[in-house]
C-alpha cells in the first residue's frame, strides 16, 4: 500500500503534551454542575459492563471494533490541513509503534464505546484516551492529570471519583470512564452538540471555551473552533484527533494493520465482600499480576480496603475459572490488611499488642528505618481473621555452620517447601554458609515485594530527571537504574518508573 509521503511545515507550533488541562480556577469550577451521580436510577450501574445489543447468541461472526467506529461515527467530512497531516506523519514514521499504540486500548475500548452510545454521544470520542494517555490507566502528567482520561484532582472531586489510602479512582479505567463520559455529556449539551467545541472544552475547560466564544469578533450564529483565540496546545488538539480518525478510517491506504479487537465484551467483573490480596488473586486466576493491576489500576495498594466491597475486572476467560473454584479461593483468604493512622503516644509495641501481631511484621511490611513513629503516619498492618491463623514474621536468616533446610524449618516452624518456594531454590539444592534466606509467610514476603509497581511515563516538554523524581517520589538514581543508566532525556521518550504501591 502506498503510504502518505511525509511533509513538514517550515513553521510548526511548539508541540506540547496531550494531557487534559482541566479547570484550574474557582470561577470555572462553579460553572460545572454536580456530575458525581448518574442521571437516574434506571441507568446501568457505573461499573457494569454493557452487553452487545441485538446480536443473536448463535451467530459466531466476530465484528471488528474498528468497523463499528468507522460505520457509526458522526464525523464523516473533515479537513486534512497541514497540522493534521503533520500528526498523521508522526504516527506513520513508525507504523509498528502506531499499531501497538492502538492495541493499548484492547481491554477498554469496547467499554468506552458502549458507554458513549448509552449516553447518545458520538462514538469517535473513544479516541480521546489515545490522545490523553495512550490508553494507559497508570498515566500521570506533570500537571497532576491522571488515568485514561487525564482527569485533574478538582474535576475528579466534582465527578465523584474517590481518592483515599486504598484507592485512586482516576486510575480506575472503568470508573474514570463513567465519570469522564458524564463530563463529556455535560460539555456536549452545553456547546450545542458541536463535537469540535467539546474537544476544545475538554482540553481547555468549559469556562475558557465559553469566554473564547463570547470574545469571537465575528459574532456569527455558527461558531467554528477556528474562529476562537486558543492556545497552541488547544489548537493542536483537534488535528491530533482528526489524524487518528483519518488513519483508522483509511488504514489500508496508509499501510496500517489495525489490531484485532472484537466488538464484544472482553472483560467481566467479580465482586468481593472480603479483602483481597492482588498477587494471590492473580495466582489463583493464573493471570499475570501486571495485567490484573492494569485492569484494576484504581487499587493503589497490594490489597483492597477491608471495609469496602471490592470489584475486580478480569478477562472473560479468567472469570470462568473463578466461577468454578471461587468459593474455595475465598475460604483460603485468612488475612486482613488494615491501614492505621498513628496517634500521639502510639508505638510499635502498642500497635503490635492492639492488632495481635508482631513488631517485626509491622516494621518489615512498612519498611521502617527506625522504630520512631510520627503522628498521622499511615502504617499497613496485617491482621489475622481467626485464632488458628498464626502469622509468621518475615525474617532474613544468614546461614551458619550446621544449618540445613530441615533444621531451619523446625526452628522457624515452617515447612522446607515453603523456604524453598520463598527463596526460589531448586528442590534438593544445598544451602551455603553466609547465604541469606527469607523465612516466613510467603504472602507477606511477596506482598512486600509487590509494594513496587512499574509504570511507563512519556517525557514531556520541559521535563528533567529532577522534576520526574519529585513527581513520582523516587530517586534520580533509581530512575537511571531502571532505564539503562540514562543521563539525557528528550520529549516523547518512554521511561520506566518503579513507584511504591504504598
C-alpha positions in Angstrom: 0.0 0.0 0.0 1.2 3.4 -0.8 1.9 5.4 2.3 1.4 9.1 2.7 4.6 11.0 1.9 5.8 12.9 4.9 5.6 16.6 4.6 6.9 19.0 7.1 5.8 22.7 7.6 8.5 25.3 7.7 6.9 26.7 10.7 5.3 24.3 13.2 4.0 25.5 16.5 5.8 24.1 19.5 4.0 20.9 20.4 3.2 20.2 23.9 1.9 17.0 25.8 -1.6 15.7 25.4 -2.7 15.9 29.0 -6.1 17.3 29.8 -5.7 20.9 31.1 -8.8 20.9 33.2 -10.4 23.7 35.1 -8.0 25.5 37.4 -9.8 28.5 38.8 -12.8 28.9 41.2 -15.0 30.7 38.7 -14.7 27.8 36.2 -15.3 25.2 38.8 -18.6 26.8 39.9 -19.9 26.7 36.4 -19.8 22.9 36.2 -22.8 21.1 37.8 -22.5 18.2 40.2 -21.8 15.2 37.9 -20.9 12.8 40.6 -24.0 10.6 40.1 -25.8 9.1 37.0 -28.9 10.9 35.9 -31.5 8.4 37.1 -31.9 5.1 38.8 -32.8 3.3 35.6 -29.3 3.8 34.1 -26.9 0.9 34.3 -24.6 0.9 37.4 -21.4 2.9 36.7 -19.1 -0.1 36.8 -21.4 -2.5 34.9 -20.3 -3.8 31.5 -22.8 -3.4 28.7 -23.7 -6.4 26.6 -23.7 -6.1 22.8 -27.3 -5.3 21.7 -29.3 -7.1 19.1 -26.7 -9.9 18.4 -28.1 -13.4 18.3 -26.0 -15.7 20.6 -25.9 -18.3 17.9 -24.2 -16.1 15.4 -20.4 -16.8 15.6 -19.4 -13.8 13.4 -16.9 -11.6 15.1 -17.3 -7.9 14.4 -14.2 -5.7 14.5 -14.4 -2.8 16.8 -12.8 -0.6 14.1 -15.6 -1.3 11.7 -18.1 -0.1 14.3 -16.0 3.1 14.8 -15.9 3.6 11.0 -19.5 3.0 10.3 -21.2 4.7 13.2 -19.0 7.8 13.5 -20.7 11.2 13.4 -17.7 12.9 11.7 -17.8 12.0 8.1 -16.4 15.0 6.3 -13.3 16.7 7.7 -10.4 18.8 6.5 -6.9 17.4 6.5 -4.9 20.6 6.9 -1.2 20.9 7.3 -1.2 20.4 11.1 -3.4 17.3 10.8 -1.1 16.0 8.2 1.8 16.6 10.5 0.3 14.4 13.2 -0.5 11.7 10.7 3.1 11.6 9.6 4.3 11.5 13.2 2.4 8.2 13.6 3.4 6.9 10.2 7.1 7.4 11.0 6.9 4.1 12.9 3.8 2.1 11.8 4.6 -0.8 14.2 4.7 1.6 17.1 1.4 3.1 16.0 -0.3 -0.3 15.8 0.9 -1.1 19.3 -0.4 2.3 20.4 -3.8 1.3 19.1 -3.6 -2.1 20.7 -3.2 -0.5 24.2 -7.0 0.0 24.1 -7.8 -3.7 23.8 -9.3 -4.1 27.3 -11.0 -0.7 27.5 -12.2 0.4 24.0 -15.4 -1.7 23.9 -16.5 -0.4 27.3 -15.8 3.2 26.3 -17.8 2.9 23.1 -20.8 1.3 24.8 -20.9 4.0 27.5 -20.8 6.7 24.8 -23.6 5.0 22.9 -25.6 4.6 26.0 -25.4 8.4 26.5 -26.1 9.1 22.8 -22.7 10.6 22.3 -20.5 10.4 19.2 -18.6 7.1 19.4 -15.4 8.6 17.9 -15.0 10.4 21.3 -13.5 7.0 22.2 -10.3 8.3 20.6 -9.8 10.9 23.4 -7.9 8.5 25.7 -5.5 7.7 22.9 -4.6 11.5 22.8 -4.7 11.9 26.6 -2.9 8.8 27.9 -2.3 6.3 25.1 -5.0 4.3 26.9 -2.7 3.8 29.9 -4.6 3.8 33.2 -1.3 4.4 35.1 -0.6 7.6 33.1 0.3 10.6 35.2 1.1 14.0 33.7 3.5 16.6 35.1 0.5 18.8 35.8 -1.2 16.2 38.0 -3.7 14.8 35.5 -4.2 11.1 36.0 -5.5 8.0 34.2 -7.0 7.2 30.8 -8.8 10.5 30.6 -6.2 12.6 32.4 -8.6 14.0 35.0 -7.4 16.7 37.3 -8.0 16.4 41.1 -10.6 19.1 41.4 -12.5 17.8 38.4 -12.4 14.3 39.9 -14.0 15.7 43.1 -16.9 17.2 41.1 -17.3 13.9 39.2 -17.4 11.8 42.4 -14.2 9.9 41.9 -12.8 8.8 45.3 -9.3 9.1 46.5 -8.2 7.6 49.8 -5.4 5.5 51.3 -6.6 2.4 49.4 -7.8 3.7 46.0 -7.3 6.4 43.4 -10.4 6.1 41.1 -8.9 8.4 38.5 -6.6 5.5 37.7 -9.6 3.0 37.6 -10.2 2.6 33.8 -13.9 1.8 34.2 -14.9 4.2 36.9 -12.9 7.0 35.4 -14.6 6.3 32.0 -18.1 6.6 33.6 -17.1 9.9 35.2 -15.4 11.3 32.0 -18.4 10.4 29.9 -20.8 12.2 32.3 -18.5 15.2 31.9 -18.4 14.9 28.1 -22.2 14.6 28.1 -22.4 17.9 30.0 -20.0 19.6 27.5 -21.9 18.2 24.5 -25.1 19.7 25.7 -23.6 22.9 26.8 -21.9 23.5 23.5 -24.9 22.6 21.3 -23.6 19.2 20.3 -20.6 20.6 18.4 -18.0 17.9 18.7 -15.2 20.2 17.9 -16.1 22.7 20.7 -16.5 19.7 23.0 -12.9 18.8 22.2 -11.7 22.4 22.9 -13.6 22.5 26.2 -12.3 19.1 27.3 -8.7 20.3 26.7 -9.0 23.9 27.9 -12.0 23.8 30.2 -15.7 24.9 29.6 -15.4 28.3 31.1 -12.4 29.2 28.9 -14.2 27.9 25.9 -17.4 29.9 26.7 -15.4 33.1 27.1 -13.5 32.5 23.9 -16.8 32.2 22.1 -18.1 35.4 23.7 -14.9 37.2 22.6 -15.3 36.0 19.0 -15.2 39.1 16.8 -17.3 37.5 14.0 -20.4 37.1 16.2 -21.9 34.7 13.8 -24.7 32.2 14.7 -22.4 29.3 13.7 -19.1 29.3 15.6 -16.1 27.3 14.4 -13.3 26.4 16.8 -11.0 28.0 14.2 -12.7 31.3 14.9 -11.6 31.2 18.5 -8.4 32.6 20.1 -6.9 29.4 21.6 -3.5 28.4 23.0 -1.2 26.4 20.7 -1.9 23.2 22.7 -5.6 23.5 22.4 -5.5 24.5 18.7 -3.3 21.4 18.1 -5.8 19.1 19.9 -8.3 18.7 17.1 -5.7 18.0 14.4 -4.4 15.2 16.7 -8.0 13.9 16.9 -8.6 14.1 13.1 -5.3 12.5 12.4 -6.4 9.4 14.3 -9.8 9.3 12.5 -8.2 9.5 9.1 -5.6 6.9 9.7 -8.2 4.5 11.1 -10.8 5.2 8.6 -8.4 4.6 5.7 -5.9 2.3 7.3 -5.2 0.3 4.2 -4.4 3.4 2.2 -1.7 4.2 4.7 -0.4 0.7 5.3 -1.7 0.3 8.8 -2.8 -3.1 10.1 -5.4 -2.4 12.7 -5.0 -4.7 15.8 -7.6 -7.4 16.2 -10.0 -6.1 18.8 -13.5 -7.7 18.8 -16.6 -5.6 19.2 -17.6 -7.6 22.3 -17.1 -7.8 26.0 -13.5 -8.9 26.7 -13.5 -8.3 30.5 -16.0 -9.0 33.2 -16.2 -8.2 36.8 -16.1 -10.1 40.1 -17.1 -8.5 43.4 -16.0 -9.4 46.9 -17.1 -8.6 50.4 -13.8 -9.9 51.7 -10.4 -8.2 51.5 -8.4 -9.4 48.5 -4.6 -9.6 48.1 -4.0 -8.8 44.5 -1.0 -11.1 43.9 -2.7 -14.1 45.5 -5.8 -13.4 43.3 -3.6 -13.2 40.2 -2.0 -16.5 41.2 -5.4 -18.1 41.7 -6.6 -16.9 38.2 -3.4 -17.9 36.6 -3.3 -14.3 35.4 -0.2 -12.1 35.0 -0.2 -9.7 38.0 0.8 -6.8 35.7 -2.5 -7.3 33.7 -4.6 -7.6 36.8 -3.1 -4.4 38.1 -3.7 -2.7 34.8 -7.4 -3.7 34.6 -7.8 -2.6 38.3 -5.4 0.3 38.4 -7.6 2.1 40.9 -6.2 -0.1 43.7 -3.1 1.7 44.8 -2.1 -0.9 47.4 -1.5 -4.6 47.1 -4.7 -5.4 48.9 -8.2 -3.9 48.8 -9.9 -1.9 51.5 -11.1 -4.4 54.2 -14.1 -2.2 55.0 -15.5 -2.0 51.4 -16.9 -4.3 48.8 -14.2 -4.6 46.1 -14.7 -5.2 42.4 -12.2 -6.7 40.1 -12.2 -6.7 36.3 -10.7 -9.7 34.7 -10.6 -11.2 31.1 -13.8 -13.1 30.5 -11.9 -16.4 30.2 -10.4 -16.0 33.6 -13.7 -15.3 35.2 -14.8 -18.8 34.2 -12.1 -20.3 36.4 -13.3 -18.2 39.3 -16.8 -19.3 38.8 -15.7 -22.9 39.1 -13.5 -22.6 42.2 -14.2 -19.1 43.6 -15.6 -20.2 47.0 -12.5 -22.3 47.6 -10.4 -19.3 47.0 -12.5 -17.1 49.4 -12.2 -19.7 52.1 -8.4 -19.7 51.8 -8.1 -15.9 52.5 -7.5 -15.5 56.2 -5.5 -12.3 56.4 -6.8 -8.7 56.6 -4.6 -5.8 55.8 -5.7 -2.6 57.6 -4.3 1.0 57.5 -3.7 2.7 60.8 -3.2 6.4 61.4 -0.6 6.8 64.1 -1.9 8.9 67.1 0.0 10.6 69.9 1.7 8.2 72.3 1.5 5.1 70.0 4.5 2.9 69.4 5.2 -0.2 67.5 4.8 -2.2 70.7 1.3 -0.6 71.4 0.2 -1.3 67.8 1.5 -4.9 67.8 -0.4 -5.6 71.0 -3.6 -3.8 69.7 -3.7 -5.8 66.5 -2.3 -9.1 67.9 0.6 -9.1 65.6 4.4 -8.7 66.0 6.6 -5.7 65.9 8.9 -7.3 63.3 5.9 -7.7 60.9 4.9 -4.1 61.2 8.4 -2.9 60.8 9.1 -5.1 57.8 5.8 -4.6 56.0 6.2 -0.8 56.2 10.0 -0.8 55.5 10.7 1.3 58.6 14.2 2.5 59.1 13.6 3.2 62.8 11.1 2.4 65.5 10.2 6.1 65.8 6.7 6.9 64.6 5.2 10.2 63.6 1.7 11.5 64.4 -0.7 10.9 61.4 1.8 8.5 59.8 -0.1 5.7 58.0 1.0 2.1 58.6 -0.2 -1.0 56.9 -0.8 -3.8 59.4 -1.7 -7.5 58.6 -4.3 -8.8 60.9 -5.3 -12.5 61.4 -9.0 -13.2 61.0 -9.0 -16.4 63.1 -7.2 -17.6 66.1 -6.0 -20.6 64.1 -4.3 -18.2 61.7 -0.8 -17.7 63.1 1.2 -15.0 61.3 4.9 -16.0 60.9 7.1 -12.9 60.8 9.1 -12.2 57.7 12.7 -12.7 58.7 16.1 -12.8 57.0 18.3 -15.6 58.2 22.0 -15.8 57.4 23.0 -19.5 57.0 25.6 -20.5 59.6 27.6 -23.8 60.0 25.4 -26.8 60.6 22.2 -25.2 59.2 20.1 -27.3 56.9 16.7 -26.7 55.3 15.3 -29.3 57.7 16.8 -27.6 60.8 15.7 -24.2 59.7 12.1 -25.4 59.0 12.0 -26.8 62.6 13.5 -23.7 64.1 11.0 -21.3 62.4 8.0 -23.6 62.4 7.6 -23.6 58.6 7.9 -26.4 56.0 11.1 -26.9 54.0 9.0 -26.5 50.8 7.9 -23.0 52.0 11.6 -21.9 52.5 12.4 -23.4 49.0 9.4 -21.6 47.4 10.1 -18.2 49.1 13.7 -18.2 48.1 13.2 -19.7 44.6 15.6 -22.6 45.4 15.8 -25.8 43.4 14.4 -28.8 45.2 17.3 -30.7 46.8 19.8 -27.8 46.5 22.3 -27.2 49.2 22.5 -24.0 51.2 25.8 -22.3 51.8 27.3 -20.6 54.8 26.7 -16.8 54.6 23.7 -17.2 52.3 20.8 -15.0 53.2 17.4 -16.8 53.2 14.0 -15.2 53.6 12.0 -17.1 56.2 8.3 -16.5 56.9 4.9 -16.2 55.5 5.0 -16.3 51.7 2.1 -13.9 51.3 3.8 -11.3 53.4 7.1 -11.8 51.6 5.6 -11.5 48.2 3.4 -8.5 49.1 6.4 -6.6 50.4 8.0 -7.1 47.0 4.8 -6.1 45.3 4.8 -2.7 47.0 6.7 -1.6 44.0 4.9 -1.5 40.6 6.3 -0.3 37.3 4.6 2.3 35.1 5.6 3.8 31.8 6.0 7.6 31.6 6.2 9.7 28.5 8.6 12.5 28.9 7.0 15.9 28.4 8.5 19.2 27.1 10.4 20.8 30.0 10.8 17.6 32.0 14.1 16.7 33.6 15.2 13.9 35.9 14.9 16.0 39.0 11.3 17.1 38.1 10.3 13.5 37.3 11.9 12.2 40.5 9.8 14.7 42.6 6.7 13.9 40.6 6.8 10.2 41.4 8.7 10.4 44.7 11.6 8.2 43.5 15.3 8.9 43.4 17.1 10.0 40.3 19.4 7.1 40.8 16.5 4.7 40.7 15.2 6.2 37.5 18.6 5.9 35.9 19.0 2.3 37.0 15.6 1.3 35.6 16.4 2.9 32.3 19.9 1.7 31.5 21.7 4.5 33.4 20.5 7.2 31.0 21.7 10.8 31.6 19.8 12.7 28.9 16.0 12.6 28.3 14.0 14.0 25.5 10.3 14.8 24.9 8.4 11.7 23.8 10.9 9.3 25.3 9.3 6.5 27.4 10.8 5.9 30.8 10.2 3.0 33.1 9.4 4.3 36.6 9.2 2.0 39.6 6.8 3.5 42.1 5.8 2.3 45.5 2.2 0.9 45.9 2.3 2.1 49.5 
